[in-house]
Amino acid sequence: MDIVLVILRPVLGIGLLLLFCYSLSERKDKIRWSLVAYGVVLQILLAVLILKLPFAHEAIRSVSQLFNALVGFSNESAAFVFGTLASDSRGTYGFAFTVLPTIIFFSAFSAILYYL
């Protein structure tokens, strides 16, 4: 019974998500179901690769560590510019001095990478 739930739960989740998206679509006749099928197959393939192959898991972990380092750089730069306002996330302006500099940093970083 457990193996049935392990297989049935993700299939049911993907099916319900597709049904929800289909029900919210304004142009149901314009949906290219082959593209949807390719996307679902690609998602399943990527999940199997990450969960079953150690080198794929390590590659994702390395990318995650890279982005964590970039967020750390963003936090350090916000602390440099705003001082104690950036380190005090309990205050009223915590969002403005901690989250927004990260968004600006990644926007600028993406723009730089776009032109490389």
C-alpha positions in Angstrom: 0.0 0.0 0.0 2.9 2.4 0.8 4.4 2.0 -2.7 1.1 2.9 -4.3 0.9 6.1 -2.3 4.5 6.9 -3.1 3.7 6.7 -6.8 0.2 8.0 -6.7 0.7 11.1 -4.7 3.1 12.9 -7.1 1.1 11.8 -10.1 -2.1 13.2 -8.5 -0.3 16.4 -7.5 1.0 17.0 -11.0 -2.4 16.2 -12.4 -4.2 18.5 -10.1 -1.8 21.3 -10.8 -2.3 20.9 -14.6 -6.1 20.8 -14.1 -5.9 24.0 -12.0 -3.8 25.8 -14.6 -6.1 24.5 -17.4 -9.2 25.8 -15.5 -7.6 29.3 -15.1 -6.6 29.5 -18.7 -8.4 32.0 -20.9 -7.5 30.3 -24.2 -7.8 26.6 -23.6 -7.7 25.9 -27.3 -4.2 27.5 -27.6 -2.5 25.1 -25.1 0.1 23.0 -26.7 -0.2 19.7 -24.9 3.0 18.4 -26.4 4.9 21.2 -24.8 3.2 20.5 -21.5 4.2 16.9 -21.7 7.8 17.7 -22.5 7.9 20.0 -19.5 6.5 17.3 -17.2 8.9 14.7 -18.5 11.8 17.0 -18.1 10.8 17.8 -14.6 10.5 14.1 -13.7 13.8 13.4 -15.4 15.6 16.2 -13.5 14.1 14.9 -10.2 15.3 11.4 -10.9 18.8 12.6 -11.8 19.1 14.7 -8.6 17.6 12.1 -6.3 19.3 9.0 -7.7 22.7 10.1 -9.0 25.3 11.4 -6.5 27.2 13.6 -8.9 24.0 15.4 -9.9 23.1 15.9 -6.3 26.6 17.3 -5.6 26.3 19.6 -8.7 23.1 21.1 -7.3 24.6 21.4 -3.9 27.6 23.3 -5.4 25.3 25.7 -7.2 23.3 26.2 -4.0 26.5 27.0 -2.1 27.5 29.5 -4.8 24.1 31.3 -4.5 24.4 31.2 -0.7 27.8 32.9 -1.0 26.3 35.5 -3.3 23.5 36.2 -0.8 26.2 36.6 1.9 28.0 39.1 -0.3 24.7 41.0 -0.7 24.2 41.0 3.1 27.7 42.3 3.7 27.3 45.0 1.2 23.9 46.0 2.7 25.6 46.1 6.2 28.4 48.3 4.7 26.0 50.8 3.2 23.3 50.9 5.8 25.2 49.9 8.9 23.2 48.7 11.9 19.9 49.2 10.0 20.7 46.2 7.8 21.6 43.9 10.7 18.6 44.7 12.7 15.9 42.7 11.0 13.4 43.1 13.9 12.9 46.8 13.1 10.3 48.5 11.0 12.7 48.9 8.1 14.1 45.4 8.2 12.6 44.5 4.8 13.9 47.7 3.1 17.4 47.3 4.4 17.8 43.5 4.1 15.6 42.1 1.3 15.6 45.0 -1.2 19.4 45.2 -1.4 19.5 41.5 -2.2 17.0 42.0 -5.0 18.9 44.9 -6.4 22.2 42.9 -6.2 20.8 39.9 -8.1 19.2 42.2 -10.7 22.5 43.9 -11.3 24.4 40.6 -11.3 22.0 39.1 -13.8 22.3 42.2 -16.0 26.1 41.9 -15.9 26.0 38.2 -16.8 23.6 38.9 -19.6 26.1 41.0 -21.4 29.1 38.7 -20.9 
